[in-house]
Every structure is written in structure tokens, then in C-alpha cells.
Amino acid sequence: MDRVALLILSEDCMGCHACEVACKQEHGLDVGPRLIQVFEKAPLFVPMYCHHCAQPPCRDACPVDAIFRDDRGIVLIDEESCIGCMACVDACPFGAAQFDEEREVAVKCDLCRERLLEGEGPACAKACPTQCIVWGAWDVISRSVARRAVTRQLKP
């Protein structure tokens, strides 16, 4: 299977929070943890999300190895193994790992893994009215990011 990636083009985010709502609905989350969050840093909106790091600090911090990468590069939490110590929450540089107090386990974005297995994209990407949430094969996304960077450097 191909590695997958998610990218949010924050300069196109209008701060509508549709991604947050779609994520909460998809994962059946109550008040509390948000697996994607949109913050306002005027004049921009900055979505916070799990970057599914190549060397995940959350995984390295977990004392019981409850965090792992699947064959598509998605960083996942085995909730059955999680002891609720919150070491991963503290270790995440993006604030993406959250603690679900009701279930007493750590939670984070799983790129809507079940939807991906059915050939659909993440709920946040589908709900975004500006289409600033891009997902797909890792190599395609990384080439797109490189092209955007070069284009930005060439602009006066």
C-alpha cells in the first residue's frame, strides 16, 4: 500500500471549523478532545493536526509502545494498550495528541483510516469548503509541497 499524507494549506483556511465538526462526527467525539483544531492567529487561521511524523515523538515517549505506524505511514494509538499516562500528549510538538478524559486514553488523528480503507478521504478534507485540506499519496503530496515552495521563492 502507498504511504498517505495530509497537508493543510493554512493560507487558504477561512476559519469555518467545518473540519472540526466533521472530525467529531466521524469519530463520535463528545465535548473535549478535538483531533483537528483551528486557531486564529490574525490575520490567518492555523489548523492544528497530526503530521504523522516520520520519527513520531509521541511514539518515542509512550512507555508501553501503544503508538505505532501502519504500512501506509499513519501513526496510530492502540487504545487497548494505552495506560493514559499522557506522555504522548506532552511529547507532541503540534499539540495534536489529546487526552479523552471520558475513556481515559490518548487520542489523535488517524486520517480517518476506516474511510481510507473504503477508498474515501478523511472527513475533514471532504467537509472543507475551501479545499485547503489536501490528502493523498505521500510522494504526490511531497512533490506538491516542493513545487509550492519553489513558486513562493520565485515571487517578488
N, C-alpha and C positions, 0 to 999 in steps of 0.2 A: 504494500500500500504506500501511496505517496505521503510525504510529510505535509501537514497543513499548517497554515499560519493565518493570523488575524491582524489586520492593520487598521488603525483609526486615523483618518486624516483630520486632525483636530481643527485645522483652519476652515474646514467645511462644516463643522458641527454648529448647529444653531441653538443648542441647549434645550431641546424639547423634552428630553428624558424618555422618549419612546423606547429607547434601547433598554433602559432600566425596567420599565413596565413589562416589556416583552420577556425579558430575562426572568423576572419574578414570576410571571405567569407560567413560563415554560418549566421552571424548576419547582413550582409550588411553594415559593418562599413567602413567609409572613413578614411582618414588621421585623426589622433587624438587618441581617446580612444582605448586602447588595453585591452581586458578582460583577457588576459594571456600575460605575458611578460617574456622573457628570458634574464637574466642579466649575464654577465661574471664576476666571482669572481675567478680569476685564482687560481688554475688550474681547477676549476669547473664552470659549468653553473648552475645558480639558477633560476628556473622558479618561477614567482610570480603569484599567482592565489587566487581566493576567497576560503576560507576554510569553508564557510557556517557554521560559528561558532554556537555553542550551545547557547551562550548568545552574539549575534552579537552587537558589539559596534556601528556599522553603524546604526542599527535599533534603538538602545537606543538614538543615537544622533539626529535622524530625528524628527524635531518639528511637522511634520504633519502626522506621522505614515504611511508614504508611503512605508516603508520597513517591510516585514513580512516573516514568514516561512510557506511553504506549508506543506501538510500532509506527504511529503517524506523528509522533513528536508531541502529543498532547500530555501535559503534566496533570496528573490525576491524584486524588486523595482517596485511599481505601478507607471509607468511613468506619468499617468494621474493625480496622486495626488502630484507628486514631484514638489516642487516650485523652485528648482535649487539653494538652499542656500549653497550647498556643505558641510554641516555639516557632512554628512556621509563620504565624501571623506577625510576630516580631521581626522575623528574618526577611520578609518580602520587601524589597526596596520600592515597590509600587503601591503598597497598601492593598494589594489585590486579595490576599488570603484574609478571610474573615472568620469570626467565631460565631457559630449558631448556638446561642445560649439555650434554646429550647431543646435541641438534640444533643448538646454538649460535644460537638465535633467541629473541626475546622472545615470550611467550605471555600471553594474558589471556582472560577470559570472552568468548565470542561469543554468549551467550544461547542456546547450542545451535541456532545458525542453521539447520543442516540439519533439525533436528527441527521448527523453526518453519515451514520451507518445506513440510513434510509435514503441517502442521496440528496438530502436537503441541507441548506446552510444554517448557520447559527440564527437563533430567533432575533438577536439584536440587529444583525445585518439586514434581515428581512423587514424589520419594523422601521429602520432608519429612513426618514423621508428625504434626506439629502444624499443618501448613499455614500456617506463618509466612512462607513464601516465596510472594509474590503476583506474578503477571506478567499482562500483557495490554496492551491499547491504552493508549498514553501518556495520553490525555485522561481515560480512566476511572480509571487509577491516580492521576493527579494530583488528581482530584476526591475520591477516597477519602482521600488523604493530608490534604487540606484539611479534610474532614469530621472526621477523627480529631483533628486539631489543635484544631478548634473544640470538640469534645466534651471533650477533655482540659482546655482552658482553663475550661470551664464547671463541671467537677467541683470540689467543695470541697476 
